[in-house]
Amino acid sequence: MEIPINLDDFFCPNEDCDNHGKKGLGNIVIYDRYGRSRRKLLKCKTCNSTFSERRLSVFFGLHTKESKIKEVIHNLLEGMSFREAASASELDKDTVQRIWKRFVISCEESVESLLKEFNIKLEDLIVLLYKRTKRKR
């Protein structure tokens, strides 16, 4: 069963493209499919560069199934060590470390992007979140 994707959620990753980082312009189309799992290869109609549907996600470049990657991340977030998470998910410890490193980098990039987009400092965001959670108690 194929999961449909919303092309408006994607943007051109080519930094030289006029539409780099801009979502929902209609310039991203499905160009082809590749690999065993028939992943979608997307294309920017502005600059003609192609990229994977997983290009800007934590899953890009990892050959482990997405469900297994999510399981590993969940286990690590719950406090398991790399060895415990590897054992629980039946993966190699080095694979678990690679998954974690990719996840952390993805989180850092997401936060950095949001801070730039809303022109806010990290310290101010932390204060806002702290006040908001304190108020709910």
DSSP file (Angstrom, degrees, kcal/mol; ACC not computed):
  #  RESIDUE AA STRUCTURE BP1 BP2  ACC     N-H-->O    O-->H-N    N-H-->O    O-->H-N    TCO  KAPPA ALPHA  PHI   PSI    X-CA   Y-CA   Z-CA
    1    1 A M              0   0    0      0, 0.0     2,-0.4     0, 0.0     0, 0.0   0.000 360.0 360.0 360.0 126.3    0.0    0.0    0.0
    2    2 A E        -     0   0    0      1,-0.0     0, 0.0     0, 0.0     0, 0.0  -0.684 360.0-137.8 -90.2 135.7    1.5    3.3   -1.1
    3    3 A I        -     0   0    0     -2,-0.4     2,-0.1     1,-0.0    -1,-0.0  -0.818  25.1-128.1 -90.9 121.7    1.3    6.3    1.2
    4    4 A P        -     0   0    0      0, 0.0     2,-0.4     0, 0.0    -1,-0.0  -0.371  20.6-146.2 -69.4 148.4    0.4    9.5   -0.8
    5    5 A I        -     0   0    0     -2,-0.1     2,-0.8     3,-0.0     3,-0.1  -0.879  10.6-129.7-114.8 149.9    2.7   12.5   -0.4
    6    6 A N    >   -     0   0    0     -2,-0.4     3,-2.1     1,-0.1     4,-0.2  -0.868  13.0-158.0 -96.4 110.5    1.8   16.1   -0.5
    7    7 A L  G >  S+     0   0    0     -2,-0.8     3,-1.4     1,-0.3    17,-0.3   0.713  88.2  70.2 -63.8 -20.3    4.1   17.8   -2.9
    8    8 A D  G 3  S+     0   0    0      1,-0.3    16,-0.4    16,-0.1    -1,-0.3   0.641  88.5  65.2 -71.4 -12.7    3.4   21.2   -1.3
    9    9 A D  G <  S+     0   0    0     -3,-2.1     2,-0.3    14,-0.1    -1,-0.3   0.537  94.4  76.2 -83.2  -6.7    5.4   19.9    1.7
   10   10 A F    <   -     0   0    0     -3,-1.4    14,-0.6    -4,-0.2     2,-0.3  -0.711  56.6-174.1-107.2 154.7    8.6   19.8   -0.3
   11   11 A F        -     0   0    0     -2,-0.3     9,-0.1    12,-0.1    12,-0.1  -0.948  40.1 -85.2-139.4 163.0   11.0   22.4   -1.5
   12   12 A C  B     -a   20   0A   0      7,-0.6     9,-1.2    10,-0.4    10,-0.1  -0.529  28.8-159.5 -71.4 124.5   14.0   22.5   -3.8
   13   13 A P        +     0   0    0      0, 0.0     2,-0.6     0, 0.0    -1,-0.1   0.535  60.6 109.6 -81.7  -5.1   17.2   21.6   -1.8
   14   14 A N    >   -     0   0    0      1,-0.2     3,-1.7    35,-0.1     6,-0.1  -0.610  59.3-155.9 -74.8 114.0   19.4   23.1   -4.5
   15   15 A E  T 3  S+     0   0    0     -2,-0.6    -1,-0.2     1,-0.3     5,-0.1   0.691  91.5  58.2 -66.7 -17.9   20.8   26.3   -2.9
   16   16 A D  T 3  S+     0   0    0      3,-0.1    -1,-0.3    31,-0.0     2,-0.2   0.535  85.1 103.6 -86.7  -6.8   21.4   27.9   -6.3
   17   17 A C  S X  S-     0   0    0     -3,-1.7     3,-1.4     1,-0.1    30,-0.0  -0.506  74.7-133.4 -78.3 142.7   17.7   27.6   -7.2
   18   18 A D  T 3  S+     0   0    0      1,-0.3    -1,-0.1    -2,-0.2    -3,-0.0   0.769 109.1  46.9 -63.3 -25.5   15.5   30.7   -7.1
   19   19 A N  T >  S+     0   0    0     -5,-0.1     3,-2.0     2,-0.0    -7,-0.6   0.152  78.3 145.3-104.4  18.2   12.8   28.6   -5.2
   20   20 A H  B <  S+a   12   0A   0     -3,-1.4     3,-0.1     1,-0.3    -5,-0.1  -0.357  76.5   5.0 -58.5 127.7   15.2   27.0   -2.7
   21   21 A G  T 3  S+     0   0    0     -9,-1.2     2,-0.6     1,-0.2    -1,-0.3   0.451  99.1 122.3  80.3   0.3   13.5   26.6    0.7
   22   22 A K    <   -     0   0    0     -3,-2.0     3,-0.4   -10,-0.1   -10,-0.4  -0.865  45.6-159.2-103.1 119.3   10.1   27.8   -0.6
   23   23 A K        +     0   0    0     -2,-0.6   -12,-0.1     1,-0.2   -14,-0.1  -0.564  62.9  25.7 -93.5 156.9    7.2   25.4   -0.2
   24   24 A G  S    S+     0   0    0    -14,-0.6    -1,-0.2   -16,-0.4   -16,-0.1   0.698  73.9 122.2  73.2  23.0    3.9   25.2   -2.0
   25   25 A L  S    S-     0   0    0     -3,-0.4    -1,-0.1    -6,-0.1    -2,-0.1   0.556  77.3-120.2 -92.0  -8.4    4.9   26.9   -5.2
   26   26 A G  S    S+     0   0    0    -19,-0.1   -18,-0.1     2,-0.0    -3,-0.1   0.586  82.8 115.8  81.2   9.8    3.9   24.0   -7.4
   27   27 A N        +     0   0    0    -20,-0.1    18,-3.5    -8,-0.1     2,-0.5   0.554  53.3  84.5 -88.8  -7.2    7.4   23.6   -8.8
   28   28 A I  E     +B   44   0B   0     16,-0.2     2,-0.3   -18,-0.2    16,-0.2  -0.850  55.9 168.4-100.3 126.6    8.0   20.2   -7.3
   29   29 A V  E     -B   43   0B   0     14,-2.3    14,-2.6    -2,-0.5     2,-0.6  -0.912  43.3 -99.8-131.7 158.9    6.7   17.2   -9.3
   30   30 A I  E     +B   42   0B   0     -2,-0.3    12,-0.2    12,-0.2     3,-0.1  -0.716  41.9 173.8 -78.4 122.9    7.2   13.4   -9.2
   31   31 A Y  E     -     0   0B   0     10,-3.1     2,-0.3    -2,-0.6    11,-0.2   0.812  53.3 -35.7-101.1 -40.1    9.8   12.6  -11.8
   32   32 A D  E     -B   41   0B   0      9,-1.7     9,-3.2     2,-0.0     2,-0.3  -0.909  54.2-107.1-165.9-175.0   10.5    8.9  -11.4
   33   33 A R  E     -B   40   0B   0     -2,-0.3     2,-0.3     7,-0.3     7,-0.2  -0.947  31.5-179.6-130.5 154.3   10.9    6.0   -8.9
   34   34 A Y  E   > +B   39   0B   0      5,-2.1     5,-1.9    -2,-0.3     3,-0.1  -0.973  33.3  27.2-150.3 162.8   14.0    4.3   -7.7
   35   35 A G  T > 5S-     0   0    0     -2,-0.3     3,-1.2     3,-0.2    -2,-0.0   0.090  92.5 -62.3  77.4 172.8   15.3    1.5   -5.5
   36   36 A R  T 3 5S+     0   0    0      1,-0.3    -1,-0.2     2,-0.1     0, 0.0   0.858 136.1  47.5 -61.6 -37.6   13.7   -1.7   -4.2
   37   37 A S  T 3 5S-     0   0    0     -3,-0.1    -1,-0.3     1,-0.0    -2,-0.2   0.386 110.6-122.6 -88.7   5.4   11.0    0.1   -2.3
   38   38 A R  T < 5 -     0   0    0     -3,-1.2    -3,-0.2     1,-0.1    -2,-0.1   0.914  38.2-167.7  56.9  49.0   10.2    2.3   -5.4
   39   39 A R  E   < -B   34   0B   0     -5,-1.9    -5,-2.1     1,-0.1     2,-0.3  -0.273  25.6-101.5 -63.1 152.9   10.8    5.6   -3.6
   40   40 A K  E     -B   33   0B   0     -7,-0.2    13,-1.8    -9,-0.0     2,-0.6  -0.620  24.8-150.4 -82.0 135.1    9.7    8.7   -5.4
   41   41 A L  E     -BC  32  52B   0     -9,-3.2   -10,-3.1    -2,-0.3    -9,-1.7  -0.935  20.1-156.0-101.8 120.3   12.3   10.8   -7.2
   42   42 A L  E     -BC  30  51B   0      9,-3.3     9,-2.4    -2,-0.6     2,-0.4  -0.618   5.5-156.5-100.0 157.4   11.2   14.4   -7.2
   43   43 A K  E     -BC  29  50B   0    -14,-2.6   -14,-2.3     7,-0.2     2,-0.6  -0.996  14.6-135.3-136.6 138.1   12.1   17.2   -9.6
   44   44 A C  E  >  -B   28   0B   0      5,-2.5     4,-2.0    -2,-0.4   -16,-0.2  -0.828  10.8-156.3 -88.8 122.3   12.1   21.0   -9.3
   45   45 A K  T  4 S+     0   0    0    -18,-3.5    -1,-0.1    -2,-0.6   -17,-0.1   0.665  89.2  60.0 -73.1 -15.4   10.7   22.5  -12.4
   46   46 A T  T  4 S+     0   0    0    -19,-0.3    -1,-0.2     1,-0.1   -18,-0.1   0.943 126.8   8.4 -76.4 -49.7   12.5   25.7  -11.8
   47   47 A C  T  4 S-     0   0    0      2,-0.1    -2,-0.2   -30,-0.0    -1,-0.1   0.439  93.4-125.9-114.1  -1.9   16.1   24.4  -11.9
   48   48 A N     <  +     0   0    0     -4,-2.0     2,-0.2     1,-0.2    -3,-0.1   0.623  57.3 147.3  66.0  16.2   15.5   20.8  -13.1
   49   49 A S        -     0   0    0     -5,-0.2    -5,-2.5   -35,-0.0     2,-0.3  -0.586  36.3-145.0 -81.3 147.7   17.4   19.3  -10.1
   50   50 A T  E     +C   43   0B   0     -7,-0.2     2,-0.3    -2,-0.2    -7,-0.2  -0.824  22.5 167.3-112.2 151.9   16.2   15.9   -8.8
   51   51 A F  E     -C   42   0B   0     -9,-2.4    -9,-3.3    -2,-0.3     2,-0.1  -0.986  35.9 -93.1-159.2 158.6   16.1   14.6   -5.3
   52   52 A S  E >   -C   41   0B   0     -2,-0.3     3,-1.5   -11,-0.2     4,-0.3  -0.363  29.2-122.5 -74.3 152.1   14.6   11.9   -3.2
   53   53 A E  T 3  S+     0   0    0    -13,-1.8     3,-0.2     1,-0.3    -1,-0.1   0.718 118.6  49.5 -63.5 -19.6   11.3   12.2   -1.3
   54   54 A R  T >  S+     0   0    0    -14,-0.2     3,-2.2     1,-0.2     6,-0.6   0.383  79.2 111.0 -97.0   2.1   13.4   11.4    1.8
   55   55 A R  T <  S+     0   0    0     -3,-1.5    -1,-0.2     1,-0.3    -2,-0.1   0.842  84.8  32.1 -48.2 -49.1   16.1   14.0    1.0
   56   56 A L  T 3  S+     0   0    0     -4,-0.3    -1,-0.3    -3,-0.2     2,-0.2   0.037 105.6  93.3-102.9  26.6   15.4   16.3    3.9
   57   57 A S  S X  S-     0   0    0     -3,-2.2     3,-1.2     1,-0.1    -3,-0.1  -0.713  86.5-109.9-115.5 168.1   14.2   13.8    6.4
   58   58 A V  T 3  S+     0   0    0     -2,-0.2    44,-0.1     1,-0.2    45,-0.1   0.688 115.2  61.6 -66.0 -18.5   15.9   11.8    9.1
   59   59 A F  T >  S+     0   0    0     -5,-0.1     3,-1.9     2,-0.1    -1,-0.2   0.610  73.0 119.3 -85.9 -13.2   15.5    8.7    7.0
   60   60 A F  T <  S+     0   0    0     -3,-1.2     3,-0.1    -6,-0.6    -5,-0.1  -0.312  84.3   6.9 -62.3 128.4   17.6    9.8    4.0
   61   61 A G  T 3  S+     0   0    0      1,-0.3     2,-0.4    -2,-0.1    -1,-0.3   0.364 100.5 115.6  84.8  -5.5   20.6    7.6    3.3
   62   62 A L    <   -     0   0    0     -3,-1.9    -1,-0.3     1,-0.1     4,-0.1  -0.827  49.4-162.5 -98.2 135.8   19.6    5.0    5.9
   63   63 A H        +     0   0    0     -2,-0.4     2,-0.2    -3,-0.1    -1,-0.1   0.463  58.6 105.2 -96.4  -2.6   18.7    1.5    4.5
   64   64 A T  S    S-     0   0    0      1,-0.1    -2,-0.1    -5,-0.1     5,-0.1  -0.498  85.1 -93.5 -76.5 147.5   16.9    0.4    7.7
   65   65 A K     >  -     0   0    0     -2,-0.2     4,-2.2     1,-0.1     3,-0.3  -0.279  30.6-121.5 -60.8 146.0   13.1    0.2    7.5
   66   66 A E  H  > S+     0   0    0      1,-0.2     4,-2.7     2,-0.2     5,-0.2   0.875 112.5  55.0 -58.1 -39.7   11.3    3.4    8.7
   67   67 A S  H  > S+     0   0    0      1,-0.2     4,-1.9     2,-0.2    -1,-0.2   0.884 109.3  47.5 -62.7 -37.7    9.4    1.5   11.4
   68   68 A K  H  > S+     0   0    0     -3,-0.3     4,-2.4     2,-0.2    -1,-0.2   0.881 110.9  51.5 -70.0 -39.2   12.7    0.1   12.8
   69   69 A I  H  X S+     0   0    0     -4,-2.2     4,-2.5     2,-0.2    -2,-0.2   0.921 110.8  48.3 -62.9 -44.4   14.3    3.6   12.8
   70   70 A K  H  X S+     0   0    0     -4,-2.7     4,-2.5     1,-0.2    -1,-0.2   0.891 110.2  52.4 -63.1 -39.2   11.3    5.0   14.7
   71   71 A E  H  X S+     0   0    0     -4,-1.9     4,-2.5    -5,-0.2    -2,-0.2   0.922 110.0  48.3 -61.8 -45.2   11.5    2.1   17.1
   72   72 A V  H  X S+     0   0    0     -4,-2.4     4,-2.4     2,-0.2     5,-0.2   0.933 112.6  47.7 -61.6 -47.7   15.2    2.9   17.8
   73   73 A I  H  X S+     0   0    0     -4,-2.5     4,-2.5     1,-0.2    -2,-0.2   0.918 112.0  50.0 -61.6 -43.9   14.6    6.6   18.2
   74   74 A H  H  X S+     0   0    0     -4,-2.5     4,-1.6     1,-0.2    -1,-0.2   0.923 110.7  49.7 -60.2 -45.0   11.8    5.9   20.6
   75   75 A N  H  <>S+     0   0    0     -4,-2.5     5,-2.2     1,-0.2     4,-0.3   0.904 112.4  47.2 -61.8 -41.8   13.9    3.5   22.7
   76   76 A L  H ><5S+     0   0    0     -4,-2.4     3,-1.2     1,-0.2    -1,-0.2   0.880 110.1  52.2 -68.7 -37.6   16.7    6.0   22.9
   77   77 A L  H 3<5S+     0   0    0     -4,-2.5    -1,-0.2     1,-0.3    -2,-0.2   0.798 103.8  58.9 -67.2 -27.3   14.4    8.8   23.9
   78   78 A E  T 3<5S-     0   0    0     -4,-1.6    -1,-0.3    -5,-0.2    -2,-0.2   0.547 128.9 -97.5 -78.1  -7.1   13.0    6.5   26.6
   79   79 A G  T < 5S+     0   0    0     -3,-1.2    -3,-0.2     1,-0.3    -2,-0.1   0.496  71.9 147.7 107.7   4.4   16.5    6.3   28.1
   80   80 A M      < -     0   0    0     -5,-2.2    -1,-0.3     1,-0.1     2,-0.1  -0.389  47.4-117.9 -68.4 150.5   17.9    3.1   26.7
   81   81 A S     >  -     0   0    0      1,-0.1     4,-2.7    -2,-0.1     5,-0.2  -0.323  30.8-101.9 -76.4 170.1   21.6    2.9   25.9
   82   82 A F  H  > S+     0   0    0      1,-0.2     4,-2.4     2,-0.2     5,-0.2   0.913 124.7  48.9 -60.6 -41.9   22.9    2.3   22.4
   83   83 A R  H  > S+     0   0    0      2,-0.2     4,-2.4     1,-0.2    -1,-0.2   0.914 111.9  47.9 -64.9 -42.8   23.6   -1.3   23.2
   84   84 A E  H  > S+     0   0    0      2,-0.2     4,-2.7     1,-0.2    -2,-0.2   0.921 113.5  47.3 -63.8 -43.8   20.2   -1.8   24.8
   85   85 A A  H  X S+     0   0    0     -4,-2.7     4,-2.0     2,-0.2    -1,-0.2   0.887 111.9  51.0 -65.1 -38.4   18.4   -0.2   21.9
   86   86 A A  H  X>S+     0   0    0     -4,-2.4     5,-2.4    -5,-0.2     4,-0.7   0.921 112.8  45.7 -63.9 -43.9   20.5   -2.3   19.4
   87   87 A S  H ><5S+     0   0    0     -4,-2.4     3,-0.6     1,-0.2    -2,-0.2   0.920 112.8  49.8 -65.4 -44.2   19.6   -5.5   21.2
   88   88 A A  H 3<5S+     0   0    0     -4,-2.7    -1,-0.2     1,-0.2    -2,-0.2   0.838 119.1  37.5 -65.1 -33.6   15.9   -4.6   21.5
   89   89 A S  H 3<5S-     0   0    0     -4,-2.0    -1,-0.2    -5,-0.2    -2,-0.2   0.401 107.9-122.1-100.3   2.6   15.6   -3.7   17.8
   90   90 A E  T <<5 +     0   0    0     -4,-0.7     2,-0.3    -3,-0.6    -3,-0.2   0.894  69.5 126.7  57.6  44.2   17.9   -6.5   16.6
   91   91 A L      < -     0   0    0     -5,-2.4    -1,-0.2    -6,-0.2     2,-0.2  -0.813  67.6 -91.2-122.4 165.5   20.3   -4.1   14.9
   92   92 A D     >  -     0   0    0     -2,-0.3     4,-2.0     1,-0.1     3,-0.3  -0.494  33.1-122.7 -73.3 146.9   24.0   -3.5   15.2
   93   93 A K  H  > S+     0   0    0      1,-0.2     4,-2.3     2,-0.2     5,-0.2   0.871 113.1  55.0 -59.5 -38.4   25.1   -0.9   17.8
   94   94 A D  H  > S+     0   0    0      1,-0.2     4,-2.2     2,-0.2    -1,-0.2   0.868 106.2  51.5 -64.4 -35.8   26.9    1.2   15.1
   95   95 A T  H  > S+     0   0    0     -3,-0.3     4,-2.5     2,-0.2    -1,-0.2   0.917 109.0  50.4 -64.9 -43.5   23.6    1.3   13.1
   96   96 A V  H  X S+     0   0    0     -4,-2.0     4,-2.4     1,-0.2    -2,-0.2   0.904 110.6  49.6 -61.6 -41.7   21.8    2.6   16.2
   97   97 A Q  H  X S+     0   0    0     -4,-2.3     4,-2.6     2,-0.2    -1,-0.2   0.892 110.1  50.6 -64.9 -39.4   24.5    5.2   16.7
   98   98 A R  H  X S+     0   0    0     -4,-2.2     4,-2.3     2,-0.2    -2,-0.2   0.915 110.8  49.2 -63.0 -43.2   24.2    6.3   13.0
   99   99 A I  H  X S+     0   0    0     -4,-2.5     4,-2.3     2,-0.2    -2,-0.2   0.931 112.6  47.7 -61.2 -46.0   20.4    6.6   13.3
  100  100 A W  H  X S+     0   0    0     -4,-2.4     4,-2.7     2,-0.2     5,-0.2   0.912 110.7  50.9 -63.2 -43.7   20.7    8.7   16.5
  101  101 A K  H  X S+     0   0    0     -4,-2.6     4,-2.3     1,-0.2    -1,-0.2   0.925 111.6  47.9 -60.3 -44.9   23.3   11.0   15.0
  102  102 A R  H  X S+     0   0    0     -4,-2.3     4,-2.3     1,-0.2    -1,-0.2   0.897 111.8  50.8 -62.7 -40.8   21.1   11.6   12.0
  103  103 A F  H  X S+     0   0    0     -4,-2.3     4,-2.3     2,-0.2    -2,-0.2   0.919 110.5  48.0 -63.1 -45.7   18.1   12.2   14.3
  104  104 A V  H  X S+     0   0    0     -4,-2.7     4,-2.5     2,-0.2    -2,-0.2   0.916 112.2  48.8 -63.6 -43.9   20.0   14.8   16.4
  105  105 A I  H  X S+     0   0    0     -4,-2.3     4,-2.5     1,-0.2    -1,-0.2   0.909 110.8  51.3 -62.2 -41.8   21.2   16.6   13.3
  106  106 A S  H  X S+     0   0    0     -4,-2.3     4,-2.2     2,-0.2    -2,-0.2   0.905 110.5  48.7 -62.2 -42.2   17.7   16.7   11.9
  107  107 A C  H  X S+     0   0    0     -4,-2.3     4,-2.5     2,-0.2     5,-0.2   0.922 111.3  49.8 -63.2 -44.6   16.4   18.1   15.1
  108  108 A E  H  X S+     0   0    0     -4,-2.5     4,-2.5     1,-0.2    -2,-0.2   0.916 111.9  47.7 -61.3 -43.9   19.1   20.8   15.2
  109  109 A E  H  X S+     0   0    0     -4,-2.5     4,-2.4     2,-0.2    -1,-0.2   0.887 111.6  50.9 -65.4 -38.5   18.4   21.8   11.6
  110  110 A S  H  X S+     0   0    0     -4,-2.2     4,-2.3     2,-0.2    -2,-0.2   0.929 112.7  44.8 -65.0 -45.4   14.6   21.9   12.2
  111  111 A V  H  X S+     0   0    0     -4,-2.5     4,-2.6     2,-0.2    -2,-0.2   0.923 113.4  50.7 -65.0 -43.6   15.0   24.2   15.3
  112  112 A E  H  X S+     0   0    0     -4,-2.5     4,-2.1    -5,-0.2    -2,-0.2   0.908 110.6  49.6 -60.0 -42.8   17.5   26.4   13.5
  113  113 A S  H  X S+     0   0    0     -4,-2.4     4,-2.7     1,-0.2    -1,-0.2   0.912 111.6  48.3 -63.3 -43.9   15.2   26.8   10.5
  114  114 A L  H  X S+     0   0    0     -4,-2.3     4,-2.4     1,-0.2    -2,-0.2   0.899 109.8  52.2 -64.3 -40.9   12.2   27.7   12.8
  115  115 A L  H  <>S+     0   0    0     -4,-2.6     5,-1.9     1,-0.2     4,-0.5   0.905 113.3  44.4 -62.9 -40.8   14.3   30.2   14.7
  116  116 A K  H ><5S+     0   0    0     -4,-2.1     3,-0.7     3,-0.2    -2,-0.2   0.926 112.5  51.9 -67.0 -44.6   15.4   31.9   11.4
  117  117 A E  H 3<5S+     0   0    0     -4,-2.7    -2,-0.2     1,-0.2    -1,-0.2   0.878 119.9  33.5 -62.0 -39.7   11.8   31.8   10.0
  118  118 A F  T 3<5S-     0   0    0     -4,-2.4    -1,-0.2    -5,-0.2    -2,-0.2   0.354 104.5-127.3 -99.9   5.3   10.3   33.4   13.0
  119  119 A N  T < 5 +     0   0    0     -3,-0.7     2,-0.3    -4,-0.5    -3,-0.2   0.929  60.3 139.0  50.1  56.9   13.3   35.7   13.8
  120  120 A I      < -     0   0    0     -5,-1.9     2,-0.2    -6,-0.1    -1,-0.2  -0.956  52.2-119.9-131.6 148.3   13.5   34.5   17.4
  121  121 A K     >  -     0   0    0     -2,-0.3     4,-2.0     1,-0.1     5,-0.2  -0.580  23.3-122.3 -85.7 151.0   16.5   33.7   19.7
  122  122 A L  H  > S+     0   0    0      1,-0.2     4,-2.5    -2,-0.2     5,-0.2   0.890 112.8  54.9 -58.7 -41.5   16.8   30.2   21.2
  123  123 A E  H  > S+     0   0    0      1,-0.2     4,-2.2     2,-0.2    -1,-0.2   0.900 107.8  49.1 -60.5 -41.5   16.9   31.7   24.7
  124  124 A D  H  > S+     0   0    0      2,-0.2     4,-2.5     1,-0.2    -1,-0.2   0.886 110.2  51.2 -65.9 -38.7   13.6   33.5   24.1
  125  125 A L  H  X S+     0   0    0     -4,-2.0     4,-2.8     2,-0.2     5,-0.2   0.915 109.2  50.5 -63.8 -43.3   12.0   30.3   22.8
  126  126 A I  H  X S+     0   0    0     -4,-2.5     4,-2.5     2,-0.2    -2,-0.2   0.921 111.1  48.6 -61.1 -44.4   13.1   28.4   25.9
  127  127 A V  H  X S+     0   0    0     -4,-2.2     4,-2.6     2,-0.2     5,-0.2   0.925 112.1  49.3 -61.6 -45.1   11.7   31.1   28.1
  128  128 A L  H  X S+     0   0    0     -4,-2.5     4,-2.3     1,-0.2    -2,-0.2   0.929 113.1  46.0 -60.4 -46.1    8.4   31.1   26.2
  129  129 A L  H  X S+     0   0    0     -4,-2.8     4,-2.4     2,-0.2     5,-0.2   0.891 112.4  51.2 -65.0 -39.3    8.1   27.3   26.3
  130  130 A Y  H  X S+     0   0    0     -4,-2.5     4,-2.2    -5,-0.2    -2,-0.2   0.936 111.9  46.3 -63.3 -46.7    9.0   27.2   30.1
  131  131 A K  H  X S+     0   0    0     -4,-2.6     4,-2.0     1,-0.2    -1,-0.2   0.898 112.5  51.6 -61.7 -40.3    6.3   29.8   30.9
  132  132 A R  H  X S+     0   0    0     -4,-2.3     4,-1.1    -5,-0.2    -2,-0.2   0.913 113.2  42.6 -66.4 -43.1    3.7   28.0   28.8
  133  133 A T  H  X S+     0   0    0     -4,-2.4     4,-0.7     1,-0.2    -1,-0.2   0.847 112.4  54.3 -72.9 -31.9    4.3   24.6   30.4
  134  134 A K  H >< S+     0   0    0     -4,-2.2     3,-0.7    -5,-0.2    -2,-0.2   0.884 105.8  53.4 -66.9 -38.2    4.5   26.2   33.9
  135  135 A R  H 3< S+     0   0    0     -4,-2.0    -1,-0.2     1,-0.2    -2,-0.2   0.811 102.2  59.1 -65.8 -32.0    1.0   27.9   33.3
  136  136 A K  H 3<        0   0    0     -4,-1.1    -1,-0.2     1,-0.3    -2,-0.2   0.711 360.0 360.0 -73.3 -20.7   -0.6   24.5   32.4
  137  137 A R    <<        0   0    0     -4,-0.7    -1,-0.3    -3,-0.7    -2,-0.1   0.486 360.0 360.0 -74.5 360.0    0.2   22.9   35.7
